[in-house]
Every structure is written in structure tokens, then in C-alpha cells.
């Protein structure tokens, strides 16, 4: 069964976070300007996470400029030993720029933010 039947997805990265006792998945949704976030209790039945968007496909540069590359794809989440995400790697392509970007991340549940 499809994880997300509303649009074509690709480049899924899946991890299990022990403290939340959940599987998470971030993926590229075709035609969207963001990377989507899903969760699952069992790794088979998936639903959009309460946050829905893992990140927008844009970056704030050191001078404050917002850079929106033509392509932001192939997300990979690096986790610590408990499964907590600590780094996101994405491939980018825009005009004469091609490569990979490493982004330190903070990943909290809504309960932790309230």
C-alpha cells in the first residue's frame, strides 16, 4: 500500500527514534517546495506527521539571502545512537551549483515545544 497516495514521492529516508518509539520518514514530494515528514508506529502503516513538513526547499545564506535551488532532493537523516536526528544531508542543483549540503537539525515533538 502506498505511504502517501496524494502525490508521487521518492528518495525516502526512514529511521526509528527510540525515545518516541516511532518510525519516521522524510521524502521528496514531486511538485512541492518542501520535504514531507511521515510517522508510523509499526513501520508499515504511515501517516503524515503532525508537523507534516520536515523542511522547506530553501536555505538562508550567511548574508540573509534566501536561496531556493531548482532542485533539493535525496534527503538522508543521520541519527545519534537513540535514533534522534542530528544532521540532514540533501543534494542540490541550481544553475552552476551542484552538490550536497549538510544541515544540523533540531527535531522536537510539539509536546516538547509547548
C-alpha positions as CSV (number, residue, x, y, z in Angstrom):
1,X,0.0,0.0,0.0
2,X,1.3,3.5,-0.8
3,X,2.7,5.6,2.1
4,X,1.3,8.8,0.5
5,X,-1.3,8.4,-2.2
6,X,-1.9,12.2,-2.8
7,X,1.3,12.8,-4.9
8,X,4.3,11.0,-6.2
9,X,7.1,10.6,-3.7
10,X,10.7,9.5,-4.0
11,X,14.0,9.4,-2.1
12,X,12.6,8.3,1.2
13,X,14.8,8.1,4.3
14,X,13.5,6.1,7.2
15,X,14.7,5.9,10.8
16,X,13.4,4.7,14.2
17,X,13.5,7.1,17.1
18,X,13.7,5.1,20.4
19,X,12.6,7.9,22.7
20,X,9.4,8.4,20.7
21,X,9.1,4.7,19.9
22,X,8.2,5.6,16.3
23,X,9.4,5.2,12.8
24,X,9.9,8.4,10.8
25,X,10.3,9.0,7.1
26,X,11.3,12.1,5.2
27,X,10.8,12.2,1.4
28,X,10.8,14.4,-1.6
29,X,7.2,15.0,-2.8
30,X,7.1,15.8,-6.5
31,X,6.0,19.3,-7.3
32,X,6.1,20.5,-3.7
33,X,8.5,23.1,-2.2
34,X,9.2,21.1,0.9
35,X,10.3,17.7,2.2
36,X,7.4,15.9,3.8
37,X,7.5,14.1,7.1
38,X,5.6,10.9,8.0
39,X,5.5,8.7,11.0
40,X,4.5,5.1,11.8
41,X,4.0,3.0,14.9
42,X,4.9,-0.2,13.1
43,X,6.9,0.8,10.0
44,X,4.1,-0.3,7.7
45,X,1.1,1.9,8.3
46,X,2.2,5.5,7.7
47,X,0.5,8.9,8.1
48,X,1.7,12.5,7.8
49,X,3.4,13.6,11.0
50,X,1.8,16.4,13.0
51,X,4.5,18.7,11.6
52,X,3.9,17.5,8.0
53,X,6.8,19.5,6.6
54,X,10.4,18.4,7.5
55,X,11.9,21.4,5.8
56,X,11.2,23.9,3.1
57,X,13.4,23.6,0.0
58,X,15.2,26.8,0.7
59,X,18.2,28.0,2.6
60,X,19.1,31.2,4.4
61,X,22.6,32.2,3.4
62,X,25.1,33.9,5.7
63,X,24.2,37.3,4.3
64,X,20.4,36.7,5.0
65,X,19.6,36.0,1.3
66,X,17.0,33.2,0.8
67,X,18.3,30.7,-1.8
68,X,15.7,28.4,-3.4
69,X,17.7,25.9,-5.6
70,X,15.9,24.5,-8.6
71,X,16.3,21.0,-7.1
72,X,16.6,19.8,-3.5
73,X,16.5,16.0,-3.4
74,X,17.7,12.8,-1.8
75,X,17.3,13.6,1.9
76,X,19.3,11.5,4.3
77,X,18.9,11.8,8.0
78,X,21.9,10.9,10.3
79,X,20.8,10.0,13.8
80,X,22.5,9.5,17.1
81,X,22.6,6.1,18.9
82,X,18.9,6.6,20.1
83,X,17.6,7.4,16.7
84,X,17.3,11.2,17.3
85,X,18.0,13.1,14.1
86,X,21.2,15.2,14.3
87,X,22.0,16.0,10.6
88,X,20.2,16.2,7.3
89,X,22.0,15.8,4.0
90,X,20.4,16.8,0.7
91,X,21.5,17.0,-2.9
92,X,21.0,20.4,-4.5
93,X,21.2,21.6,-8.1
94,X,20.7,25.2,-9.3
95,X,22.3,26.8,-12.4
96,X,26.0,26.2,-12.0
97,X,25.8,24.9,-8.4
98,X,25.7,21.1,-7.9
99,X,26.4,19.2,-4.7
100,X,25.4,18.1,-1.2
101,X,24.6,20.2,1.8
102,X,24.8,19.1,5.4
103,X,22.4,20.8,7.8
104,X,22.4,20.4,11.6
105,X,18.9,19.8,12.8
106,X,16.8,20.0,15.9
107,X,13.9,17.6,15.9
108,X,11.3,18.0,18.7
109,X,7.8,16.9,19.1
110,X,5.1,19.5,19.5
111,X,4.7,18.4,23.1
112,X,8.3,19.3,23.8
113,X,7.8,22.8,22.4
114,X,4.7,23.6,24.5
